[in-house]
Amino acid sequence: MEGIAKMWILSKEVRSYHQNRIKIETIGYFMEESRRTAKCEVIEIVGSMTNQAKFK
């Protein structure tokens, strides 16, 4: 299975950490506890220091 997902860094405290590490073509994994459930690759970075998600 393959697809594209939009992801956000929700916690202000870790945005600078991720901003310094995430680059185009970075490979990562989605985790469920200690098990890798999917492999992912960064294909685009947009507004890494802002929170695009809206909560009510």
Legacy VTK file of the C-alpha trace (Angstrom):
# vtk DataFile Version 3.0
C-alpha trace
ASCII
DATASET POLYDATA
POINTS 56 float
0.000 0.000 0.000
1.181 3.499 -0.759
-0.107 7.015 -0.189
0.586 10.600 0.824
-0.214 12.051 4.257
-0.114 15.611 5.561
1.529 15.730 8.976
1.917 18.480 11.571
4.221 19.018 14.539
1.653 19.801 17.204
3.929 20.449 20.170
5.710 23.834 20.169
8.393 22.347 22.411
9.655 19.930 19.730
9.232 22.036 16.574
12.803 23.366 16.592
14.129 19.817 17.186
12.241 18.507 14.153
12.981 21.585 12.038
16.708 20.899 12.415
16.358 17.178 11.565
13.650 16.821 8.922
14.834 17.360 5.360
13.491 16.329 1.947
14.141 12.584 1.414
14.420 11.902 5.175
13.242 8.342 5.837
11.233 7.626 8.985
8.792 5.142 10.437
5.315 5.246 11.905
5.357 3.355 15.182
2.788 1.493 17.258
4.505 1.015 20.601
7.843 -0.595 19.654
6.655 -1.990 16.299
7.276 -0.270 12.954
3.990 -0.195 11.070
4.935 1.891 8.029
7.924 3.446 6.333
7.665 7.097 5.278
9.717 9.582 3.287
9.548 13.385 3.531
8.628 14.763 0.094
7.736 18.370 1.010
8.123 20.728 3.970
5.686 23.615 4.393
5.601 25.969 7.398
7.553 23.758 9.798
7.441 26.329 12.606
3.675 26.898 12.511
0.769 24.745 13.626
-1.638 24.298 10.717
-4.060 22.131 12.723
-7.092 23.840 14.246
-8.579 22.495 17.459
-11.974 23.364 18.889
LINES 1 57
56 0 1 2 3 4 5 6 7 8 9 10 11 12 13 14 15 16 17 18 19 20 21 22 23 24 25 26 27 28 29 30 31 32 33 34 35 36 37 38 39 40 41 42 43 44 45 46 47 48 49 50 51 52 53 54 55
